[in-house]
Amino acid sequence: MSYIHFIGGEKGGVGKSLVARVLAQYFIDKSLPFVGFDTDKSHGALLRFYSNYAAPVVLDQHDSLDPVIEYAIEDPHRRIVIDLAAQTQHALAKWIDDSDVLNVASENGLTLTWWHVMDAGRDSVDLLRQWLDQFGGRIKLVIVLNQIRGDRFDILEASGQRERAEALGASVISLHRLPDTTMQKIDQQSTSFWAAVNHPDRASLGLGLLERQRIKVWLQRAYAELDRLGL
């Protein structure tokens, strides 16, 4: 069975690309074959940080994502990670409906998972509600509470949307906070998370001993959350 992971959330700045990078590193460290598709023309994180595993795809035509399905069918043991740029959900939904993608996936043993990455704001909750209205119960859903973008999700809890999603079979995981200065150093060097912890020339990355240790602990916590999903 092939697994296709759409890393979305629609809103810019909620951490979609960060989640895609963590998932890519997870697959690498678990020796799980995967290929990444990057839809962000200007800030492609998978292309930047995991270029050996990623290819660009631009959602500007009705058949832009067709190769994703073909890749999945050709190699059922390969995971596929699609890092969606902001404001691409409409194009994706149209592709799914016009091509009857859900039926094609069912017939070919493909599991589609939507990762709804959230910050603590109301916009993320409203976008979750809209997604549930359209796809709830039809596509596997993982809600990612990105604590790097806020550590109190009171608006979500008060909205009833988390309970609604979980009633439809959704999983909820948390991405714990990593200090901004540490993340900025990793991003400045365009390095993978593995290299940030293990690169032999550690001084060139500007990361001290305890900073590298914090990254290691942060990844371990992220992996513990991902382990619960049976990826």
C-alpha positions in Angstrom: 0.0 0.0 0.0 1.2 3.5 -0.9 0.9 6.5 1.4 0.5 10.0 0.1 0.8 12.8 2.7 -0.5 16.3 1.9 1.0 18.8 4.3 -1.4 21.6 4.3 -3.3 24.1 6.4 -3.9 26.7 3.8 -2.7 29.7 5.9 0.8 31.0 5.4 3.3 30.9 8.3 1.7 28.1 10.3 4.7 25.8 9.8 3.6 23.5 6.9 7.1 23.3 5.5 8.6 22.6 8.9 6.3 19.7 9.4 7.2 18.4 5.9 10.9 18.6 6.8 10.3 16.8 10.1 8.4 14.1 8.3 11.1 13.8 5.6 13.8 13.4 8.3 11.6 10.8 10.1 11.4 8.7 7.0 15.1 9.0 6.4 16.0 8.0 10.0 13.5 5.1 9.9 14.9 3.9 6.5 11.4 4.3 4.9 11.7 5.2 1.2 9.9 8.3 0.2 9.8 11.1 -2.4 8.9 14.7 -1.7 7.0 17.2 -4.0 7.4 20.9 -3.3 4.6 23.2 -4.5 6.1 26.5 -3.2 7.7 28.2 -6.2 9.5 30.8 -4.0 10.2 29.1 -0.7 10.5 25.4 -1.4 11.7 23.9 1.9 11.9 20.3 0.7 13.9 21.4 -2.3 16.2 23.5 -0.1 16.7 21.1 2.8 16.2 17.7 1.3 17.0 18.2 -2.4 18.1 14.6 -2.9 14.6 13.5 -2.1 12.4 16.2 -3.6 11.1 17.5 -6.9 9.1 20.6 -7.7 5.5 20.6 -8.8 3.4 23.7 -9.6 -0.3 23.7 -9.0 -1.2 25.8 -12.0 -2.8 23.2 -14.3 -5.6 20.7 -13.8 -3.2 17.7 -14.2 -0.3 19.2 -12.1 -0.6 16.5 -9.4 -1.2 13.5 -11.7 2.4 12.3 -11.4 1.9 12.0 -7.6 -0.7 9.2 -8.2 1.5 7.6 -10.8 4.5 7.5 -8.5 2.5 6.0 -5.8 1.1 3.2 -8.0 4.5 2.4 -9.5 6.1 1.8 -6.2 3.7 0.8 -3.4 6.5 0.8 -0.8 7.4 4.5 -1.3 5.8 7.2 0.8 5.1 10.5 -0.9 5.2 13.9 0.9 3.7 16.9 -0.7 4.5 20.3 0.9 1.6 22.5 -0.1 2.1 26.2 -0.4 -0.3 28.6 1.1 -3.6 29.1 -0.7 -3.4 25.9 -2.8 -6.2 24.0 -1.1 -8.8 25.2 -3.7 -6.7 23.9 -6.6 -6.0 20.6 -4.7 -9.7 20.1 -3.9 -10.7 20.7 -7.5 -8.1 18.2 -8.7 -9.4 15.6 -6.2 -13.1 16.1 -7.3 -12.5 16.5 -11.0 -10.3 13.5 -11.3 -12.3 11.4 -8.8 -9.0 10.9 -6.9 -10.5 9.3 -3.9 -12.1 6.5 -5.9 -8.8 6.0 -7.9 -6.9 5.8 -4.6 -9.3 3.3 -3.2 -9.1 1.1 -6.3 -5.3 1.2 -6.3 -4.7 0.7 -2.5 -3.5 4.3 -1.9 -3.9 5.9 1.5 -4.3 9.7 1.4 -3.6 11.7 4.5 -4.2 15.4 5.0 -2.0 17.1 7.6 -3.7 20.2 8.8 -1.0 22.3 10.4 -2.3 24.9 12.9 -1.1 27.9 14.8 -3.1 29.1 17.8 -5.2 31.6 15.9 -8.8 31.7 14.8 -8.0 31.5 11.1 -6.5 28.0 11.5 -9.7 26.9 13.3 -11.9 28.4 10.6 -9.8 26.7 7.9 -10.1 23.3 9.8 -13.9 23.8 9.8 -14.0 24.4 6.1 -11.8 21.4 5.4 -14.1 19.2 7.6 -17.1 20.5 5.7 -15.6 19.4 2.4 -13.6 16.3 3.2 -14.3 15.2 6.8 -14.5 11.4 6.9 -13.4 11.1 3.3 -9.6 11.6 3.7 -7.5 10.5 6.6 -6.7 13.6 8.8 -3.9 14.5 11.1 -4.2 17.8 13.0 -0.8 19.2 13.9 -0.8 21.7 16.8 2.4 23.6 16.1 3.5 25.0 19.4 6.3 26.9 17.7 3.5 29.2 16.5 1.6 29.3 19.8 1.3 27.1 22.8 -2.3 27.7 23.8 -5.0 26.3 21.5 -7.9 27.6 23.5 -9.8 28.8 20.4 -9.6 25.4 18.9 -10.8 23.7 22.1 -13.7 26.1 22.5 -14.8 25.7 18.8 -15.8 22.1 19.0 -13.9 21.4 15.8 -11.3 19.2 17.4 -14.0 17.0 18.8 -15.8 17.0 15.5 -12.6 15.9 13.7 -11.7 13.2 16.2 -15.3 11.8 15.9 -14.5 11.5 12.1 -11.4 9.5 12.9 -8.7 12.3 12.9 -5.5 12.1 14.9 -4.1 15.0 16.8 -0.4 15.5 17.4 1.8 18.3 18.8 5.0 19.7 17.5 6.9 21.0 20.5 8.6 24.3 20.6 12.2 24.8 19.6 13.9 28.1 20.4 13.7 30.6 17.5 17.4 31.3 17.6 18.2 27.6 17.2 15.8 27.2 14.3 17.2 30.3 12.6 20.7 28.9 12.7 19.5 25.7 11.1 17.6 27.6 8.4 20.5 30.0 7.8 22.8 27.1 6.8 20.0 25.3 4.8 20.9 22.1 6.7 18.9 19.0 7.4 18.0 18.3 11.0 20.3 15.3 10.9 23.2 17.5 9.9 22.4 20.0 12.6 22.9 17.3 15.2 25.6 15.2 13.6 27.6 17.3 11.1 31.3 16.7 11.6 32.1 20.4 11.3 29.7 21.4 13.9 31.4 24.8 14.5 30.6 25.9 11.0 26.9 25.6 11.8 27.2 27.9 14.8 25.4 25.4 17.1 26.8 24.8 20.5 26.8 21.4 22.3 23.6 22.0 24.3 21.9 23.5 21.2 22.6 20.3 19.3 21.3 18.4 22.3 18.1 20.4 22.3 17.5 19.7 18.6 18.1 16.0 19.3 15.5 16.0 22.1 13.1 18.0 20.0 13.3 15.5 17.2 12.9 12.6 19.6 9.7 14.2 20.9 8.5 14.8 17.3 9.2 11.2 16.4 7.3 9.9 19.4 4.3 11.8 18.2 4.7 10.4 14.6 5.2 6.9 16.0 1.6 7.0 17.3 0.3 7.4 13.7 1.8 4.2 12.3 3.3 5.8 9.2 
